[in-house]
Amino acid sequence: QLQLVESGGGLVQPGGSLRLSCASSGFTLDYAIGWFRQAPGKEREGVSCISSSGGSTNYADSVKGRFTISRDNAKNTVYLQMNSLKPEDTAVYYCAAAPFWYGSRCLSGYDMTYWGKGTLVTVSS
């Protein structure tokens, strides 16, 4: 049983940075965690995933080199550091948890059992 809560969203200018947090009321130690986003009028997109140990990560091509996912299992928290933000990064960002690691398939979101309610990121001048 997990409850996931995202935080850290807000309004930033292009080129700026934000760090999103995904906190769990339960234990995330044995779960893979993914970040997903959905922009207005577009389908959900997998952004990044991290395995339970933190030893494996996966990124969408659109964010590779700009975003970094990490986790602190002692704090039951997963982070998404977002740098060099672009207007096309504007979306509601969700974190989700899966009981197994499926590699790149994690980015599909289909294996996720628990979802947070999201936090809005707006990149605009």
FIKOL-78917 format. One line per field, with one value per residue: residue in one letter; y, z, x of N, C-alpha, C, O in turn. Coordinates in steps of 0.02 Angstrom, whole numbers. Atoms other than C-alpha are relative to their C-alpha. Example, Ala and Ser with C-alpha at 12.3 -4.5 7.8 and 13.67 -1.06 7.14 Angstrom:
2
res = [A | S]
n_py = [-59 | -59]
n_pz = [0 | -3]
n_px = [45 | -42]
ca_py = [-225 | -53]
ca_pz = [390 | 357]
ca_px = [615 | 684]
c_py = [60 | 55]
c_pz = [0 | 37]
c_px = [45 | -39]
o_py = [59 | 110]
o_pz = [33 | 45]
o_px = [97 | -14]
END
This chain:
125
res = [Q | L | Q | L | V | E | S | G | G | G | L | V | Q | P | G | G | S | L | R | L | S | C | A | S | S | G | F | T | L | D | Y | A | I | G | W | F | R | Q | A | P | G | K | E | R | E | G | V | S | C | I | S | S | S | G | G | S | T | N | Y | A | D | S | V | K | G | R | F | T | I | S | R | D | N | A | K | N | T | V | Y | L | Q | M | N | S | L | K | P | E | D | T | A | V | Y | Y | C | A | A | A | P | F | W | Y | G | S | R | C | L | S | G | Y | D | M | T | Y | W | G | K | G | T | L | V | T | V | S | S]
n_py = [-59 | -60 | -63 | -41 | -71 | -39 | -70 | -35 | -32 | -72 | -39 | -17 | -24 | 45 | 4 | 7 | 67 | 20 | 67 | 31 | 52 | 49 | 28 | 56 | 12 | 68 | 15 | 6 | 35 | 56 | -22 | -46 | -62 | -36 | -65 | -6 | -66 | -7 | -68 | -10 | 25 | 51 | 62 | 6 | 17 | 22 | -45 | 33 | 53 | 22 | 64 | -4 | -11 | -58 | 21 | -5 | -57 | -5 | -67 | -15 | -37 | -71 | -30 | 27 | -51 | -58 | 22 | 53 | 32 | 29 | 19 | 6 | 48 | -13 | -52 | 19 | -56 | 1 | -68 | -13 | -64 | -22 | -57 | -25 | 12 | -27 | -7 | 64 | 39 | -18 | 58 | 26 | 55 | 51 | 56 | 63 | 54 | 67 | 50 | 33 | -40 | 27 | -37 | -57 | 3 | -42 | -65 | 4 | -11 | 53 | 44 | -38 | 19 | -59 | -65 | -61 | -44 | -44 | -69 | -36 | -36 | -45 | -33 | -54 | -67]
n_pz = [0 | 6 | 20 | 29 | 2 | 36 | -18 | 31 | 63 | -2 | 61 | 11 | 66 | 40 | -22 | -72 | -30 | -54 | -26 | -23 | -50 | -6 | -67 | -12 | -68 | -15 | 17 | 71 | 5 | 47 | 59 | 50 | 1 | 63 | 9 | 62 | 9 | 50 | 20 | 27 | 67 | 20 | -38 | -54 | 22 | -50 | -3 | -28 | -49 | -39 | -32 | -73 | -30 | 30 | 43 | 70 | 17 | 69 | 16 | 66 | 41 | -3 | -61 | -13 | -6 | -35 | -61 | -37 | -51 | -56 | -55 | -67 | -28 | -71 | -7 | 42 | 46 | 65 | 26 | 70 | 11 | 67 | 19 | 69 | 15 | 62 | -2 | 14 | -61 | -38 | -7 | -67 | -11 | -46 | -16 | -5 | -26 | 28 | -42 | 36 | 47 | 68 | 44 | 36 | -1 | -56 | 25 | 25 | -56 | -5 | -56 | -63 | -43 | -38 | 33 | -36 | 31 | 47 | -15 | 63 | 20 | 55 | 24 | 42 | -13]
n_px = [42 | -39 | 29 | -53 | 16 | -50 | -7 | -55 | 18 | 10 | -13 | -70 | -16 | -41 | -69 | -2 | -3 | 44 | -8 | 62 | -6 | 54 | -5 | 45 | 22 | -21 | -69 | -16 | -64 | 3 | 37 | -26 | 38 | -3 | 29 | 39 | 29 | 52 | 10 | 67 | 14 | -46 | 1 | -48 | -67 | -47 | -57 | -59 | 13 | -57 | 12 | 7 | -66 | -30 | -54 | 20 | 43 | 21 | 24 | 26 | -48 | 14 | -27 | -66 | -51 | 26 | 33 | -34 | 41 | -37 | 43 | -26 | 46 | 6 | 52 | 57 | 9 | -32 | -6 | -12 | -33 | 14 | -41 | 8 | 70 | 27 | 73 | 31 | 1 | 59 | 44 | 10 | -47 | 23 | -43 | 36 | -41 | 10 | -32 | -53 | -38 | 7 | -44 | 29 | 73 | 22 | 22 | 68 | 45 | 50 | -14 | 3 | 55 | 20 | -11 | 13 | 49 | -33 | -19 | -3 | -60 | 13 | -61 | 24 | -26]
ca_py = [0 | 163 | 344 | 457 | 646 | 757 | 930 | 1061 | 1117 | 1298 | 1434 | 1453 | 1543 | 1449 | 1391 | 1382 | 1234 | 1145 | 994 | 886 | 771 | 614 | 567 | 406 | 375 | 193 | 108 | 129 | 26 | -121 | -19 | 53 | 235 | 330 | 510 | 545 | 702 | 755 | 919 | 999 | 908 | 776 | 596 | 547 | 533 | 432 | 547 | 443 | 285 | 220 | 44 | 4 | 4 | 156 | 55 | 70 | 223 | 263 | 429 | 488 | 556 | 724 | 751 | 654 | 761 | 889 | 790 | 677 | 553 | 497 | 421 | 423 | 264 | 314 | 462 | 368 | 504 | 507 | 666 | 734 | 872 | 970 | 1088 | 1192 | 1190 | 1223 | 1282 | 1108 | 1038 | 1121 | 984 | 905 | 788 | 627 | 498 | 316 | 153 | -22 | -183 | -244 | -171 | -196 | -88 | 34 | -28 | 67 | 225 | 160 | 174 | 15 | -78 | 57 | 9 | 174 | 352 | 522 | 665 | 770 | 938 | 1072 | 1135 | 1288 | 1351 | 1521 | 1698]
ca_pz = [0 | -58 | -68 | -179 | -167 | -292 | -252 | -323 | -477 | -523 | -652 | -722 | -870 | -1016 | -969 | -785 | -666 | -549 | -436 | -415 | -267 | -251 | -70 | -12 | 144 | 135 | 82 | -94 | -61 | -168 | -305 | -466 | -481 | -639 | -684 | -817 | -890 | -988 | -1081 | -1136 | -1287 | -1287 | -1231 | -1073 | -1095 | -992 | -935 | -827 | -721 | -586 | -516 | -333 | -294 | -401 | -504 | -667 | -747 | -908 | -993 | -1135 | -1280 | -1259 | -1086 | -1095 | -1040 | -957 | -824 | -688 | -582 | -411 | -253 | -67 | -1 | 180 | 153 | 40 | -89 | -274 | -360 | -536 | -565 | -719 | -799 | -959 | -959 | -1122 | -1153 | -1221 | -1047 | -984 | -916 | -762 | -693 | -606 | -511 | -506 | -430 | -504 | -409 | -544 | -657 | -842 | -913 | -1047 | -1037 | -874 | -976 | -1045 | -874 | -902 | -760 | -630 | -484 | -388 | -454 | -374 | -414 | -505 | -494 | -629 | -714 | -824 | -927 | -999 | -1016]
ca_px = [0 | 76 | 22 | 128 | 131 | 222 | 289 | 406 | 311 | 286 | 317 | 492 | 570 | 647 | 821 | 777 | 778 | 660 | 675 | 521 | 498 | 393 | 364 | 283 | 180 | 232 | 393 | 463 | 618 | 560 | 473 | 533 | 478 | 437 | 402 | 270 | 196 | 45 | 36 | -128 | -199 | -63 | -44 | 46 | 234 | 356 | 496 | 613 | 617 | 731 | 747 | 717 | 903 | 938 | 1060 | 963 | 884 | 794 | 755 | 648 | 751 | 667 | 741 | 904 | 1050 | 937 | 842 | 914 | 816 | 877 | 809 | 839 | 761 | 795 | 677 | 555 | 580 | 621 | 681 | 679 | 805 | 753 | 879 | 877 | 688 | 596 | 418 | 378 | 415 | 257 | 144 | 70 | 203 | 156 | 257 | 209 | 270 | 289 | 329 | 449 | 583 | 549 | 687 | 632 | 452 | 440 | 417 | 252 | 172 | 71 | 155 | 128 | 18 | 12 | -1 | 13 | -105 | 24 | 110 | 103 | 260 | 242 | 390 | 352 | 420]
c_py = [62 | 60 | 46 | 72 | 37 | 72 | 30 | 33 | 75 | 31 | 19 | 26 | -52 | 4 | -8 | -72 | -8 | -69 | -24 | -55 | -45 | -35 | -53 | -5 | -70 | -9 | -8 | -40 | -54 | 17 | 40 | 61 | 34 | 69 | 3 | 70 | -1 | 75 | 8 | -25 | -55 | -62 | 1 | -24 | -23 | 43 | -36 | -52 | -18 | -64 | 8 | 15 | 65 | -16 | 5 | 59 | -1 | 69 | 3 | 41 | 76 | 35 | -23 | 55 | 62 | -18 | -56 | -26 | -31 | -19 | -5 | -47 | 9 | 51 | -17 | 54 | -11 | 71 | 0 | 70 | 19 | 64 | 19 | -11 | 38 | 8 | -66 | -49 | 14 | -59 | -10 | -61 | -46 | -48 | -61 | -55 | -67 | -51 | -35 | 49 | -33 | 37 | 58 | -1 | 40 | 66 | -1 | 16 | -57 | -45 | 34 | -16 | 61 | 63 | 57 | 42 | 53 | 68 | 36 | 37 | 42 | 37 | 53 | 65 | 48]
c_pz = [0 | -17 | -22 | -6 | -34 | 26 | -40 | -66 | 9 | -68 | -4 | -71 | -40 | 20 | 75 | 23 | 54 | 24 | 28 | 50 | -1 | 67 | 10 | 74 | 23 | -17 | -76 | -13 | -54 | -64 | -47 | -2 | -67 | 5 | -69 | -4 | -54 | -12 | -28 | -72 | -24 | 43 | 55 | -27 | 60 | -3 | 23 | 50 | 35 | 36 | 76 | 35 | -24 | -49 | -74 | -9 | -74 | -11 | -69 | -39 | 7 | 61 | 16 | -2 | 37 | 68 | 32 | 54 | 53 | 55 | 65 | 37 | 76 | 14 | -39 | -51 | -64 | -28 | -76 | -6 | -73 | -14 | -73 | -25 | -63 | 6 | -13 | 59 | 43 | 1 | 74 | 7 | 55 | 17 | 11 | 21 | -31 | 43 | -33 | -47 | -68 | -50 | -33 | -1 | 57 | -24 | -30 | 53 | 11 | 60 | 68 | 39 | 38 | -36 | 48 | -38 | -45 | 28 | -66 | -8 | -61 | -17 | -50 | 19 | 22]
c_px = [44 | -44 | 58 | -23 | 57 | 2 | 58 | -16 | -10 | 13 | 73 | 9 | 39 | 73 | 8 | 0 | -53 | 19 | -66 | 15 | -61 | 9 | -54 | -17 | 17 | 74 | 7 | 63 | 0 | -38 | 43 | -46 | 10 | -31 | -33 | -28 | -53 | -12 | -71 | -7 | 46 | -6 | 52 | 67 | 41 | 63 | 63 | -22 | 64 | -18 | -1 | 66 | 31 | 55 | -14 | -46 | -16 | -29 | -30 | 52 | -9 | 30 | 71 | 53 | -22 | -31 | 41 | -47 | 45 | -49 | 39 | -48 | -9 | -54 | -63 | -17 | 40 | -1 | 7 | 28 | -8 | 39 | -14 | -71 | -22 | -76 | -37 | 2 | -61 | -49 | -15 | 45 | -25 | 56 | -42 | 48 | -20 | 37 | 59 | 34 | -2 | 44 | -37 | -76 | -30 | -29 | -70 | -52 | -50 | 10 | -6 | -63 | -29 | 20 | -13 | -50 | 30 | 18 | 13 | 66 | -16 | 65 | -21 | 35 | -54]
o_py = [73 | 54 | 56 | 85 | 35 | 98 | -6 | 67 | 101 | -4 | 49 | 11 | -95 | 58 | -21 | -119 | 40 | -110 | 5 | -89 | -21 | -75 | -47 | 4 | -85 | 38 | -45 | -45 | -62 | -29 | 81 | 55 | 38 | 81 | -18 | 105 | -43 | 111 | -41 | -7 | -74 | -60 | 41 | -67 | 10 | 51 | -32 | -45 | -9 | -71 | 61 | 51 | 90 | 29 | 6 | 71 | -33 | 96 | -32 | 80 | 113 | 96 | 2 | 95 | 103 | 20 | -95 | 12 | -57 | 1 | -20 | -24 | -8 | 51 | 23 | 71 | -34 | 107 | -48 | 119 | -18 | 116 | -20 | -37 | 94 | -26 | -78 | -102 | -20 | -84 | 20 | -106 | -23 | -63 | -56 | -49 | -80 | -37 | -70 | 100 | -91 | 34 | 95 | 52 | 58 | 91 | 51 | 39 | -56 | -77 | 3 | -17 | 65 | 67 | 54 | 24 | 86 | 92 | 8 | 73 | 16 | 70 | 37 | 74 | 106]
o_pz = [46 | -52 | 16 | -30 | -11 | 51 | -69 | -94 | 65 | -118 | 43 | -116 | -10 | 31 | 99 | -17 | 86 | -15 | 75 | 45 | -12 | 75 | -15 | 118 | 83 | -13 | -107 | -70 | -89 | -102 | -26 | 6 | -93 | 45 | -118 | 46 | -99 | 33 | -49 | -115 | -82 | 98 | 54 | -72 | 112 | -56 | -10 | 83 | 8 | 62 | 102 | 85 | 7 | -76 | -115 | 32 | -114 | 33 | -115 | -9 | 2 | 61 | 63 | -48 | 57 | 115 | -2 | 94 | 38 | 53 | 65 | 64 | 103 | 67 | -40 | -61 | -62 | -21 | -106 | 0 | -117 | 18 | -111 | -79 | -75 | 46 | 16 | 57 | 93 | -51 | 118 | -35 | 109 | -26 | 30 | 12 | -42 | 66 | 1 | -67 | -76 | -110 | 0 | -10 | 55 | 6 | -41 | 37 | 61 | 82 | 120 | 11 | 48 | -66 | 89 | -93 | -82 | 76 | -112 | 37 | -112 | 25 | -106 | 77 | 35]
o_px = [83 | -94 | 105 | -79 | 114 | -49 | 97 | 27 | -12 | 18 | 100 | -31 | 71 | 100 | 64 | 0 | -73 | 45 | -94 | 66 | -117 | 55 | -110 | 25 | 16 | 113 | -31 | 85 | 49 | -56 | 84 | -106 | 66 | -76 | -3 | -34 | -53 | -32 | -101 | 33 | 43 | -34 | 99 | 70 | 42 | 92 | 115 | -74 | 119 | -74 | 18 | 67 | 79 | 86 | 32 | -91 | 18 | -64 | -8 | 89 | 40 | 37 | 101 | 56 | 20 | -26 | 74 | -74 | 98 | -107 | 99 | -98 | -62 | -85 | -110 | -75 | 98 | -50 | 31 | -8 | 15 | 27 | -43 | -82 | 0 | -107 | -90 | -28 | -72 | -69 | 17 | 43 | -45 | 98 | -101 | 108 | -80 | 92 | 96 | 5 | 19 | 31 | -74 | -107 | -88 | -77 | -100 | -106 | -86 | -38 | 5 | -118 | -89 | 73 | -60 | -72 | -7 | -12 | 44 | 88 | -38 | 94 | -42 | 56 | -40]
END
